[in-house]
Amino acid sequence: MAAPQDDMFSLCVDPTKVNSCVEVRFIDKIKGKGLFAKKAIKKGDTIFIERPLVSAQFLWNSLYKYKACEFCLRALETAEDNARRLSGIPDLSLPHPELCKVHPELHQACPQCQVMYCSNECRQAAADQYHRALCLGSSQEDPNHPVSKLKDAWRSMHYPPETSSIMLMARMVATVKQAQDKGHWQKLFSQFCSRAANEEEEIAHKLLGEKFQGQLTLLRTLFTTALYDDHLSRWFTPEGFRSLFSLVGTNGQGIGTSSLSQWVHACDALVLTSQQREQLDSFIDQLYKDVEKETGDFLNCEGSGLFLLQSACNHSCIPNAAASFPSNNFLLHLSALSDISPGEEIGISYLDCCQRDRSRHSRHKILRDNYLFICSCPKCVSQMDELDLTSDEEEEEEEEEGDDMEDEMTDV
């Protein structure tokens, strides 16, 4: 039986060569490159679908038993098993179980280290790209293995909610290690912005400041011990490691997958009588209340990936496009939020909905700390005369975010 893989392996590694809808252009030294429409795009259209060069599940997410394919991040639990774990109701039964698209009979483990994949295709793809260089074999549970020490150090420094992963960097190194054409992959990775500071604006990345030097030194030491390669020696120098760290921090796109969410969307598409629809909606509403009570907001298998085409999209506080992962794997779908004219720049938001509703000052602070730029989108330009003061509520939220940032990188 063939695996239902959404044809993910037919996608070109370099999507800029095959997409006729958009093109990447250099804008200026400050903004760098941008993504522009080559033809008219209608609201709701899928602009492109892209596979990441590398991706990885967040380490805390995995530790908390969110089961995802080691390669494509597809959720491995059935919708019912997922609902039982998240709600804390062990005997919960979902109606319409046939709508679940998870196929446990296709799941495969690495024969050496037993990490799980959703299919033989994913197991083989991971082995061919990076897993042979990272496979711990019988040492998978050995806390003294260099890779295990690296993971433990990262978890000790970077608590949930996670925004990046040291394993994304590890898979970059492993990919180059295994590649026959090492220069090809190094060229692809070099296309991502990797500056640790914006000298023009005198901005430094929030996790690369002096207060975190001890942690970065420890991470670099462990990273070098676990993964050093002569072909990539510059990535293991202090400056090279900072650049690699910044590359992942500023370009990593969050990926969320959920078999339960996919089941709910399938339920929404069912043709039912009014009474049946009311009963099903009531069941789903109660399920989400139970999940919120038991688990809170942490619903998805979560990780991040490096997407070459998506990374060319600049930020806008009034975006005309948005990314999603409707296939329950790492395939990114970029969709139009409004009509886009030929030649118009395609902008996405680096902020979530709540952050976009905050003042210009608050938005700029988040973007400066995380992405090293000052936004000049039409919304920010129109609000230039606003006082650079936040409301009391926003100031409280910023203090909480500051505490979260302390949690992201803490002394080990």
N, C-alpha and C positions, 0 to 999 in steps of 0.2 A: 504493500500500500504506500503510495507516494505521500510525502508530507505536504500539508497545505501551507506553503511558505511565502505566499504573496509574491512569488517570482523575485525574491530579494537578491538572489545570486546572479540575476541577469543584469542588474544595475551596474553601470560603469563606475569604477572607483573615482574617476574624475568627471563628475556630472556636468561640469562647464563645457565639456566637449560634445555633449549630446542634447543639451537643452536649447530649444529654439525660441523659447518664450522670453528669456531674460539674458542679460549680458553683464559682466563685471567691468566697471570702468574705474580708473584712477581719478579721484576728485581733487585732492590737494594734500599737502604734507600733514595737515592737522587731522582731517577726516580719513585720509587714506583712500581705500577703495569703497565702492558702493555698488549696489545691485539695481539695474534699471530694466524696465519693461521694453521689449523689442516690438511688441504689438499690443493692441488693446486687450485688457483683461477685465472680465466682468466680476462683479461682487459675487462671492461664493465659489468662484472657480478655484480649482487646485492649480497653483502656479507651477509647482514641481514636487516630486517625491524624491527624497535623497537618503542614501545610506551613509552612515558615518564612516570615516576612515578608521577610527577606533572608538570603542565605548566600554563602559564598565559600570557594574552595579555599585552603589555606595556601600562601604564596608559595614556601617552600622545597620543599614537596611537589611543586608544579608544576615548579620548576626541576630537580628530580631525575627528571623525565620520568614522573611519575604522571599519566596522561592522564585527565582528568575533564571532563564536560560543564560548560561555563562557567556554566550556569544551575542545573541540578538536581544536579550533582556525580556523575551516573551515570558509572561507570567506562567508558571508551571502548575500551580494549584488549579483544580477545577473551580468553577464559580461557586459551587456548593461548599467545597472545602475552604475556599477563601472566605465565604460569608460566615461559616462556622467559626473560623479562627478570629476574624475581626470582630464578630459580635459576642464571642464567648459563649455561644449556644451550641453545644456539641451535637445535638440531635436535630438541628435545623434542616428542613427539607425545602429546596427551591422548587417552585412550579416551573414547568417548561424546561426541564433539565437538558432537553435536546438542543436548546439554543446555546449551550456552552460550547465554545470552539477549542477548548483545550483537549489534547489527545494524549493522555498518559501512556498509552500503549506505544507511542512513537518516541518517548523520552529515552535518552541514552546517556550513560555516564562515561567519562574518560576512563579507560581500562586501568590507567596507572594511579590517578589521584582521586577518582570518583566524583569530580565536579560534574554537575548535571547540565544537559543540553535538551532542547525541545525536540531535536530530530538528529538523525545521522548527518544530514547536510550541515547543520550548525556545528556539530562535533568536528566534522572534517574541515570545515572552513576555519574554525578556531585553531585547529592543529596546524593547518597550512600557513596561517598568518602569524600567530604569535604564541600559541599555547605550548608548543614543544619547548620553547625557551623558558617558560614560566611554570611548567608542570612540576609539582613537588613530589609526585609519586607517593611512596609510602611515608614521606615526611610531611604530608598534608596537615596532620594534627600535631606536628612537632613545634612547640613554641620557640625553640632555639634555632630553627631554620632562618637564614637571613631574610627571606621574603616574609615569614611570619613576624619577625621582629619589626620589619618595616611597617606591616599592617597594624600591629599593636601600637607602635609609636604614633601612627597617623590617627588611630581611633582615640588615643589619649589626648591628642591635641585638637581634634576637630570633631566636636559633638554635634548631634542632630539639632536643628535641621541642617543637613549637609548641602554644600554648594559645589563641592569638587571632590576628587579622589586621587590619591597618590597612585592608585592602580591604573588610572588613565595614562599617567606618565610612564608607568612600568610597561604598559602594552605598546606605547610608542617605541620604547627602547627594544622590546622583544620583537616587534614587527620589523624593525631595521635589522636586528640581529639575524632573523630568519630569512630575510629577503635575498634573492639572488641579485636583484638590481637595487642595491642599497641607496644609491644616489637618487633613484626615482622617488622612494619614500621620504628621504631627507628633503627633497625639493618640495614635495607635497606639504610636509609639516612646516617648511620655511615660509609657506604662503600665509600662515596665521600670524597675526600681530603678537609679538612676544615681549614688548617693552614692559619693564617693571615700573617705569615712571614716565610721565609726560613732562618733559623739560620745558616746553613752551608755556604750559599752564602751571608749572611747579607743583605737580600732583604726583604722589607716590601711592602704589597699591597698598590697601589697608593691612594686608597680611605680610608685607615685606618691609615693615618699619623696624626701627631699632629694637623695639620691645620684643620682637619675635626672632631676633638673630640667633639666640641659643637653640630654639626649636628648629630653625631652618638648617643650622649647622648639623644638628643631630640627624635630621631627615636626610641631608645630603650624604652624611657618613654611611647611614644604613642603606640608602639608595645605591651608593657606590659599591658597598660590600655585596649587595644582592645582585646587581645588574651590570656592573662595569663592562664596557666594550670599547676596544681601541678605536673602532670606526666612529664612535660617538664621544670621544674623550672630552670634547668641549662642553657637552651637556652635564658633565660631572664636575666641572670647575665651579667655584663659588658663583661667578657671574652667569655662567651657562645654566646652572641649576636654577638661579633666580629667574632667568628668562623662560626656562621650561615651566617653572611654577606659575609664572605670570601668564604664559600662553594658555595653560589649562584653566587658570582662574578667570581669564577674561574672555575666552572663546568657548569654554565648555557649555553646551546646551543641555539643560535638564531633560531627562527622558523618564516618563512615567507610564507604566503598563499595569493593567488590572483585568483579570478574567471576570471579576464581579461587575465592573463597569461595562465591559463588553456585553455581558449577559443582559444588563439593564437596558442598554441601547437596543439590543435585539428584541427585548420585550416591548419597547416603545414602538417598534415597527410592526408588531402583530396586529392583525385585523380581528377585533373582538367586538362583542356586543357591549352596550353601555354598562350593563351590570358586570360583565367579565372585566372590562377595563377598570371600573371602579374598585373591584376586589383586588386586582393585580396592583394597581397604583397604591392602594391602602397597604398591601403587604410590603411593597418596596419602601414606602415612606416609613413604616415601622422598623423595617430592617435597618435603614440608615440611622434612625434614632438609636437603635441598639448598638450599632457600630460606633456612632459618635460617643456614646456613653462608655463603651469598653475601650476603644482605641483612639478616639479623638480624630485629628485630621490626617493621620498617617495611614492612608488607605492603599497606596500604590507600591509596587516594586519600583524603586527609584534609582536612577543612576545618571550619568552624563556621557556625552559623546562629542567628538569634534567633526563638524559638518563643514566641508569646504565651501559649498555654495551658500549655505545659510549664514556662515560667518561673514560673508560679504555684505549682509544686510545691516545698515546702520540703524541706530535707535531713533524713534520718534515718540513723543508723548501723545501723539494722535496717529497711531500706526494705521497703515492701509493693508497690512498683512499680518498673519499670525501662524505659529507653528502648532501642530498637534500630532498625536501618535495613535490614530484610529485603528491601526492594524494589530495592536497589542504586541508590537515589537519595536525595534529601534528605527524603523523607517519613518522619517520626518515628512509630514505633509505640510507644505506652506500654502495657505489659502488666502484669497483676497477678502478683506473686510469691506472694501468699497471698490467702485470702478476705478481702474488704473489706466491712464492714457499712455500711448507709445512715447517712450523717452522719459517717463516719470520715474523717479526713484522709488524703490520698494523699501518701505521702512517697517520694522517690527518694534515692539516695545521690550526693553530689557527689564521693565518694571511690571509688577503684577497690577491688577485692576485697582486695588486699594491704594497702592503707591502712586499710581497715575493721577488719582483724585486729590492728592495732597498738594501743598503749595509748591511754587517754583523752587523756592529755597530748599525744601525737603527733598524734592526730586533730584536737584543738582547735587546735594550732599551724597545721596545713595550712588548716583552715577559716577561722581568723582572718586569715591572710596573704592568702588568695585570695578569700574571700567575706564578710569583715567581720562575722562573728557568732560567738558562743560557743554550741555545740550543747547543747540541754537535752532531747534525745530520751530515751526510757526506758533505753536502754543506757548513755548518759552519766550519767544520774541514778543508776543502780544502781552505777556505778563511782566515785561522788563521793569515797568514802573512800580510793581508791587514792592512793599517793604521786605527786606530780607530777614523777616522774622517768622517764626512758626507759631501756630496756636499752641495753647497749653497742652492740648491733647496730642498734637504732633510732637511737641518737645518730649512728652512722656514716652511716646512710641520710639523716638530717636534714642532716648536713654536706654530703653529696653533693647533696641537693636545694638546699641553699644555694648550692653551686657552680653548679648548673643555673640557679638564679634569676639569678646573676651573668651567666650566658650569655644569659639571656632578654633582658636589657636591658644592653648593654655600650657602652662609648665607641666612637664611630665615628671 
